[in-house]
Amino acid sequence: MSGIIIVYPYATIVTRISEQFMNEEEIFQRLLALVGQYHAERKRGKFLNYLEPDALAAELALEKSATGDWQQLFAWMEQYLQHSVKTGHPGFLNRMWSGANLPSIAGEIITAVSNTSACTYEGAPVSTLMEHFMLDTMLDLAGFEGGEGQMTSGSSSGNMIAMLAARNRVAETSKQDGLFAQPPLVAFVSADSHYSLDKAANILGIGARQLVKVPVDERGRMQAKALEQLLQQHQQAGNRPFFVCATLGTTVRGAFDPLPPLIALREQYGFWLHGDGAWGGAALLDDELRQQYLAGVEQLDSFTWDFHKMAGANLMCNVLLFNHRRGTLRCVCSAGEHSYLFREEDESAELDTGTASLQCGRRVDSLKWFLDWKYFGKEGLAQRVRHYLALSKYAEQLVNRTPELEMSVPRESFNICFRFQVPQGVASNEFNLALRNRLFRRGISLVGIAYIDERLTLRLLFTHPDFSHAEVDQFFSSLVATGKELLNEPLHR
Ligand SMILES: Cc1ncc(COP(=O)(O)O)c(C=O)c1O
């Protein structure tokens, strides 16, 4: 065997210089250059080079074969970047995130090249310690004592696992025997809660009909009085209320269900009280905002929060926290014979995160989270959240003083729900949809849409850390100009 042996100083990697090795090095250089260029240019030009699906399919030539052909792979990677939505661009205002923090991106790259599963200390030692460190930090932040946590694949999962823990607590035999021969279990959420709760009710055998939607008040918050009446009705009917989820930052309006009255009802009815802070959980970072929006959070039974939303980590980055009851996650989630992976006699068994998870292979999400946290710190992230709130107040004022626009509902927190006002005889929903789609197709901006009481609303969220009033002004002025243009077209006259 010919070749030179290289011993790398930081590891015991021994490899041969060969054609293959040189090629891999070149590939990495080219890859990093491509990624670096994309990142440097992500805010320039249009946020999307939009093509209709047929045209894009023709350009991508997905059926082409490319065995051993890196040139072709690079061509696809370049096309991917060229035709992807540039979420770091100021025109991208569609979702609850935009771009990603640079420390987090660095973490993702390291995670991809090292590629391990975060389920055992043995297979993912650093990730395991970082995850525990971050979970402890978040438990402290939430004020949960004797608790535990887990990174899950997102708040949809976090909501479901919380419901599962509540189900197994009230129906103790359900893990082994299923839900047969039980009085119906009933869960309660606000009418404006996230659809992941409906999915959870389906998956866990509760049934969508047993997920009761509690009416909201005029501000989009769950009405505690209505909840109380529904709890009474269901109890009288022989059903078992077992779970209430407070939405802490609703998806459309940004409303926070008030916790103190729900905590008082829990005393009486004994349900598990979960907080869905996927979006609004970020208010935990700032003491005043916590007081304003999340008062009582430390008394919840469980709480989920997406770090990939307002806090800006790469997708996905979620934390699910349980208050008190350490050991519950393992008890609820583990099942079956898994000694090929987890062994109680291993010294590090206590640290293994996989036994408390519903997954087997688990993506490493801890590194990016840890790096973001260390780089920005709590105060840095709190500043960001305060900044987003200030921007949403500014945007609301701007809507209110622009004659062409109106707020669909008053602002509750971070979300701006507004629409273009149309003259008599023009259908508002169709017009606002057409306006939004024109802005999108032209690569100017992409803003969210939703329905409030069957009326279409544009939903604007701020998640770009470097946004200033100038970007907000720019967004609204292009929207108003495009709206006026659209109004002058024959269809809308
Ligand atoms: C209030 C709320 N809960 C849950 C979710 C689901 O979060 P994920 O996308 O992390 O599953 C969302 C997503 O937007 C949300 O707004």
The ligand as an SDF file (V2000), in Angstrom:
LIG
                    3D

 16 16  0  0  0  0  0  0  0  0999 V2000
  -48.8810   28.5120   19.1780 C   0  0  0  0  0  0  0  0  0  0  0  0
  -48.1530   27.4520   18.4160 C   0  0  0  0  0  0  0  0  0  0  0  0
  -48.0340   26.2210   18.9390 N   0  0  0  0  0  0  0  0  0  0  0  0
  -47.3920   25.2240   18.3130 C   0  0  0  0  0  0  0  0  0  0  0  0
  -46.8010   25.4340   17.0930 C   0  0  0  0  0  0  0  0  0  0  0  0
  -46.1060   24.2900   16.3960 C   0  0  0  0  0  0  0  0  0  0  0  0
  -44.7430   24.4640   16.4830 O   0  0  0  0  0  0  0  0  0  0  0  0
  -43.7170   23.5710   15.6380 P   0  0  0  0  0  0  0  0  0  0  0  0
  -43.7470   24.1350   14.2550 O   0  0  0  0  0  0  0  0  0  0  0  0
  -42.4210   23.7900   16.3300 O   0  0  0  0  0  0  0  0  0  0  0  0
  -44.1650   22.1700   15.6850 O   0  0  0  0  0  0  0  0  0  0  0  0
  -46.8870   26.7020   16.4970 C   0  0  0  0  0  0  0  0  0  0  0  0
  -46.2710   26.9210   15.1870 C   0  0  0  0  0  0  0  0  0  0  0  0
  -46.3050   27.9510   14.6160 O   0  0  0  0  0  0  0  0  0  0  0  0
  -47.5800   27.7310   17.1660 C   0  0  0  0  0  0  0  0  0  0  0  0
  -47.7220   28.9460   16.6430 O   0  0  0  0  0  0  0  0  0  0  0  0
  1  2  1  0
  2  3  1  0
  2 15  2  0
  3  4  2  0
  4  5  1  0
  5  6  1  0
  5 12  2  0
  6  7  1  0
  7  8  1  0
  8  9  2  0
  8 10  1  0
  8 11  1  0
 12 13  1  0
 12 15  1  0
 13 14  2  0
 15 16  1  0
M  END
$$$$
